[in-house]
Amino acid sequence: MHTTQEPFIREPRFQPPWYLRSGHLQTLITGFYRPLAPLPPSTTHRCPLPEPKGHVLIHENGPERAGANPQQPAVLLLHGLGSSHTGTYMTNIAWGLLQRGYRVFRADLPGAGRSYLETPLPPHGACYPEIRACVDHLSGILSISAWYIVGVSLGGNILLRMLADPGRSTHSKETELGDPSEAWASRNKVLRAIAIAPPIDLHRSCCNVEKGVNRFYATYFLRAIRSQAIKRAEHWPRWKELLDKADFRTLRRFDNSVTAPLAGFRDSDEYYATGSSMPWLSTVEQPVKILIDRHDPIVPFEMFPDANFGPRTECIITERGGHVGYLRKNLLRKESASPNDRKFQRWADHWIVETLLDDQQWEQA
């Protein structure tokens, strides 16, 4: 078990106003405050998965200004549960990166966003082999040799699980996708990675949102999931078959009756065990920064001191930011990295861009 020293680093620069010093308020208000950055038209890549899994969609934006360095790393963004490539933080992070001349790829995770029309897989936290296959595919067809990757919430856990030593997993999905541990290391160079509020223990995170006042979030997720599932059932017969007997009483019951069987797992226990990055974090060799908040009502902070991290992983701790909330007064005004920052600023969106591209912060990683 780690102490609250290294790799834990306090981040004092996030200072919310007094009336937003609540993890719950930050989480809830951010759900309604959704300024989308104006992005140029994107190119959609259909990344193939083994049959009969179909495809995953990855949406590419290139920098508008001339003179961008073609040799610099591409950036892949992974969203969280219930979001997509069009999510607020996805567009704002992409906008900041594009202004700095970077090539940005925004994923629709399997079953999420527009990908639900391409694959019968559900949105789930154990799809790291599929995302790794997408990165392999893009690296090959676009001659990309270096990557920066950012994952938010569930996407952050998927990112960490993907970076972990694949040779230690015994789940059949690894061999099904070829478990290309050597090919992954040689073909795709992940130079830097940032995970924001990752639910590194899926079982523990699920239990957390099913208790007390946190049940509000579980209800919200279930309502969104039900709406999404109905659309998918209109397109995929297997979804309709499972939804006829689906259990929507809790997130775990839904995962047990729908998510797990659709993703190829025996039950929710196998799904959570396979998808959780926590047991594998010590094997992550790439430079990684994890941004976590002590007052996150969805991903319990208490998980992180119990984890063993790789030698190049840093955990940056904030106070009163909630779950991917991080609203504060806009201190940047005209110098803002996003045209949508007005009275309030989505601090984490800026922090991700600035941190990802700050060479000094990664020198000793």
C-alpha positions in Angstrom: 0.0 0.0 0.0 1.3 3.5 -0.8 1.3 6.3 1.7 0.0 9.8 0.7 3.5 10.7 -0.4 4.9 9.7 -3.8 3.3 8.9 -6.2 0.6 11.2 -4.8 1.0 14.9 -5.5 -1.4 17.6 -4.4 -2.7 20.0 -7.1 -3.5 23.3 -5.4 -4.3 25.3 -8.5 -7.9 24.2 -8.7 -9.8 26.5 -6.5 -13.6 26.5 -6.9 -15.7 29.4 -5.6 -17.2 29.0 -2.1 -20.7 28.2 -3.5 -19.2 25.3 -5.6 -17.1 23.7 -2.9 -19.0 20.4 -3.0 -18.2 17.3 -4.9 -21.9 16.6 -5.5 -22.6 20.2 -6.8 -19.6 20.0 -9.1 -20.7 16.7 -10.5 -24.3 17.7 -11.0 -23.8 21.2 -12.4 -21.2 20.0 -14.9 -23.9 17.7 -16.3 -25.9 20.7 -17.4 -23.1 23.1 -18.2 -22.0 21.7 -21.6 -20.3 24.3 -23.8 -19.1 22.5 -26.9 -16.0 23.8 -28.7 -16.4 24.4 -32.4 -14.3 21.8 -34.2 -13.5 21.5 -37.9 -15.1 18.7 -39.9 -13.8 15.3 -38.8 -12.8 12.2 -40.8 -14.3 9.0 -39.5 -12.3 5.8 -39.4 -14.0 2.4 -39.2 -11.6 0.3 -37.2 -12.3 -3.5 -37.8 -12.7 -6.0 -35.0 -12.7 -9.8 -35.3 -16.0 -11.1 -36.7 -18.7 -10.9 -35.8 -17.9 -7.8 -33.7 -18.0 -5.3 -36.5 -16.3 -2.0 -36.2 -15.4 0.8 -33.8 -15.6 4.4 -35.0 -12.7 6.8 -34.4 -13.1 10.5 -35.4 -10.1 12.4 -36.6 -9.5 16.2 -36.6 -6.4 17.8 -38.0 -5.0 21.2 -37.0 -6.3 24.1 -39.0 -3.1 26.1 -39.0 -0.4 25.4 -41.4 3.1 24.3 -40.4 2.1 21.5 -37.9 4.9 19.0 -37.3 3.9 15.7 -38.9 6.4 13.8 -36.7 4.8 14.8 -33.4 2.6 12.3 -31.6 -1.1 11.9 -32.4 -3.6 12.2 -29.5 -6.4 9.7 -28.8 -9.3 10.7 -26.5 -11.4 8.1 -24.7 -14.8 9.1 -23.2 -16.7 7.8 -20.2 -20.0 5.9 -19.7 -22.9 7.6 -21.3 -20.8 10.0 -23.4 -19.3 9.8 -26.9 -16.9 11.6 -29.2 -19.2 14.6 -29.1 -19.0 15.0 -25.3 -18.2 18.4 -23.8 -14.8 17.5 -22.5 -14.0 15.6 -25.7 -14.6 18.6 -27.9 -13.0 21.1 -25.5 -9.8 19.0 -25.1 -9.7 18.4 -28.8 -10.0 22.1 -29.5 -7.1 23.0 -27.2 -4.9 20.4 -28.8 -5.8 21.4 -32.4 -4.9 25.0 -31.6 -1.4 23.7 -30.7 -1.1 21.9 -33.9 -1.8 18.3 -32.8 -3.7 15.6 -34.7 -6.6 14.4 -32.5 -8.6 11.2 -32.6 -11.9 11.0 -30.6 -13.2 7.5 -30.0 -16.8 6.3 -29.9 -16.2 3.3 -27.6 -17.8 0.0 -28.7 -21.5 0.4 -28.5 -21.3 4.1 -27.7 -22.0 7.2 -29.9 -22.2 6.2 -33.5 -20.4 3.0 -32.9 -23.6 1.2 -31.8 -24.6 1.0 -35.4 -21.3 -0.7 -36.2 -20.9 -3.3 -33.5 -23.3 -5.4 -31.3 -20.9 -4.9 -28.3 -22.2 -2.9 -25.4 -20.5 0.1 -23.9 -18.4 -1.4 -21.1 -15.2 -1.0 -19.1 -13.4 -4.1 -20.3 -13.1 -3.2 -24.0 -9.4 -2.4 -23.8 -8.5 -5.2 -26.3 -10.8 -3.6 -28.8 -9.3 -0.1 -28.2 -5.8 -1.5 -28.6 -6.9 -3.1 -31.9 -8.1 0.3 -33.0 -4.8 2.0 -32.2 -3.0 -0.8 -34.0 -5.2 -0.3 -37.0 -4.8 3.5 -37.1 -1.0 3.2 -36.6 -0.8 0.9 -39.6 -3.0 2.7 -42.1 -1.9 6.3 -41.1 1.8 5.6 -40.3 1.5 6.9 -36.8 4.5 5.9 -34.7 3.8 7.8 -31.5 0.7 8.5 -29.3 -0.5 10.5 -26.4 -3.7 9.1 -24.9 -6.2 10.6 -22.6 -9.0 8.7 -20.9 -11.9 10.3 -18.9 -13.8 8.3 -16.2 -14.5 4.8 -17.6 -12.3 5.7 -20.5 -9.5 6.4 -18.1 -9.8 2.9 -16.6 -9.9 1.4 -20.1 -6.7 3.3 -20.9 -4.9 2.1 -17.8 -6.0 -1.5 -18.3 -4.8 -1.3 -21.9 -1.4 0.0 -20.9 -1.0 -2.8 -18.3 1.0 -5.9 -19.1 -1.3 -7.9 -21.5 0.7 -11.1 -21.0 -0.7 -11.5 -17.4 -4.3 -11.7 -18.4 -5.8 -15.1 -18.9 -9.1 -14.0 -20.3 -10.0 -15.4 -23.6 -10.6 -11.9 -25.1 -6.8 -11.4 -25.2 -6.2 -14.4 -27.3 -9.3 -13.7 -29.4 -7.8 -10.4 -30.4 -4.4 -12.0 -30.8 -2.9 -10.7 -27.6 -0.3 -8.9 -29.7 1.9 -7.9 -26.7 5.1 -7.7 -28.8 3.3 -6.1 -31.8 1.7 -3.6 -29.4 5.0 -2.6 -27.9 6.7 -2.3 -31.3 4.0 -0.8 -33.5 2.4 1.7 -31.0 4.6 3.9 -28.9 2.5 5.5 -26.1 4.7 8.3 -24.9 2.3 9.9 -22.4 -1.0 9.0 -20.9 -3.5 10.9 -18.7 -6.4 9.2 -16.9 -9.1 11.4 -15.3 -11.2 10.0 -12.4 -10.7 6.4 -13.6 -12.9 3.7 -11.8 -9.9 1.4 -11.3 -12.0 -1.1 -9.4 -15.3 -1.6 -11.2 -16.9 -3.6 -8.5 -16.0 -1.1 -5.8 -17.1 1.8 -7.9 -20.4 0.1 -8.7 -21.1 -0.5 -5.0 -20.2 3.1 -4.3 -23.0 4.5 -6.5 -25.5 2.1 -5.1 -25.4 3.4 -1.6 -26.9 6.4 0.2 -27.3 9.7 -1.7 -25.1 8.3 -4.5 -28.0 6.3 -5.7 -29.0 9.4 -7.5 -26.1 8.8 -9.9 -27.0 5.2 -10.3 -30.6 6.2 -11.2 -29.3 8.7 -13.7 -27.0 6.1 -15.4 -29.7 3.5 -15.5 -32.1 5.9 -17.1 -29.6 6.8 -19.8 -28.6 3.2 -20.3 -32.2 2.1 -20.7 -32.8 4.8 -23.4 -29.6 3.7 -25.2 -30.5 0.0 -24.9 -33.9 0.5 -26.6 -32.2 2.0 -29.6 -29.7 -0.8 -29.8 -32.4 -3.4 -29.5 -34.0 -1.9 -32.7 -30.8 -2.6 -34.5 -29.4 -5.8 -33.0 -31.5 -8.9 -32.3 -29.3 -10.1 -29.4 -29.9 -6.8 -27.6 -33.7 -7.3 -28.0 -33.5 -10.8 -26.7 -31.6 -9.8 -23.6 -33.7 -6.7 -22.9 -36.9 -8.7 -22.8 -35.6 -10.2 -19.5 -33.2 -7.4 -18.4 -33.0 -6.3 -14.8 -32.8 -2.5 -14.4 -33.1 -2.4 -10.6 -29.4 -1.7 -10.1 -26.3 -1.1 -12.3 -24.9 -4.4 -11.2 -28.1 -6.3 -12.1 -28.2 -4.6 -15.5 -24.5 -5.5 -16.1 -25.2 -9.1 -15.0 -28.2 -9.5 -17.3 -27.2 -7.5 -20.3 -23.7 -5.9 -20.4 -21.8 -9.0 -19.4 -23.4 -11.5 -21.8 -23.2 -9.1 -24.7 -19.5 -8.4 -24.0 -18.8 -12.2 -23.8 -18.5 -12.5 -20.0 -20.2 -15.2 -17.8 -21.6 -12.6 -15.4 -20.9 -9.2 -13.9 -18.3 -10.6 -11.5 -16.1 -11.8 -14.4 -16.7 -8.6 -16.3 -15.7 -6.4 -13.3 -12.6 -8.6 -12.5 -11.4 -8.5 -16.1 -12.0 -4.9 -16.7 -10.7 -3.4 -13.5 -7.2 -1.9 -14.0 -6.3 -1.9 -10.2 -4.7 -5.3 -10.1 -2.5 -4.5 -13.1 -1.4 -0.9 -12.3 2.0 -1.9 -11.1 2.8 -3.3 -14.6 2.2 0.0 -16.4 5.6 1.1 -17.7 4.6 4.2 -19.7 4.6 7.7 -18.1 1.1 8.2 -16.7 -0.6 10.9 -14.7 -3.9 10.2 -12.9 -6.1 13.1 -11.9 -8.3 12.2 -8.9 -10.5 14.2 -6.6 -11.0 13.5 -2.9 -14.7 14.4 -3.1 -15.6 12.4 -6.2 -19.0 10.9 -5.4 -18.8 8.3 -8.2 -15.2 7.0 -8.1 -14.2 6.7 -4.4 -10.9 8.2 -3.7 -10.2 5.5 -1.0 -9.4 3.0 -3.8 -6.2 4.8 -4.9 -4.1 4.6 -1.7 -4.8 0.8 -1.8 -3.3 0.5 -5.3 0.3 -0.3 -6.3 1.4 1.9 -9.2 4.1 1.6 -11.8 7.3 3.5 -11.4 6.3 6.1 -13.9 2.8 6.8 -12.6 1.9 10.0 -10.7 -1.5 10.6 -9.0 -2.5 14.2 -8.8 -5.0 15.0 -6.1 -7.5 17.8 -6.1 -10.1 19.0 -3.6 -13.8 19.7 -4.3 -13.7 18.9 -8.0 -16.3 16.2 -7.9 -16.5 13.6 -10.7 -15.0 15.3 -13.8 -16.6 18.6 -12.6 -13.8 21.1 -12.0 -15.9 24.2 -12.5 -14.2 27.5 -11.3 -14.4 31.1 -12.2 -12.8 31.9 -15.5 -9.4 33.4 -14.7 -8.2 33.3 -18.3 -10.7 35.5 -20.1 -9.4 36.4 -23.5 -6.5 34.0 -23.1 -8.8 31.1 -22.5 -7.9 27.9 -24.4 -11.6 27.5 -25.3 -14.0 30.0 -26.9 -16.8 28.6 -24.7 -15.3 29.7 -21.4 -17.4 32.6 -20.1 -18.1 33.2 -16.5 -17.1 29.6 -15.6 -14.1 27.6 -16.8 -13.9 23.8 -17.1 -10.5 23.7 -15.4 -9.7 20.0 -16.0 -10.1 20.5 -19.8 -7.4 23.1 -19.7 -5.3 21.1 -17.3 -5.3 18.1 -19.5 -4.1 20.0 -22.6 -1.4 22.0 -20.7 -0.1 19.0 -18.8 -0.1 16.7 -21.8 2.0 19.1 -23.8 4.3 20.3 -21.0 7.6 18.5 -21.6 9.0 19.6 -18.3 6.3 17.8 -16.4 7.3 14.5 -18.1 11.1 14.8 -18.1 11.5 12.6 -15.0 8.6 10.3 -15.7 
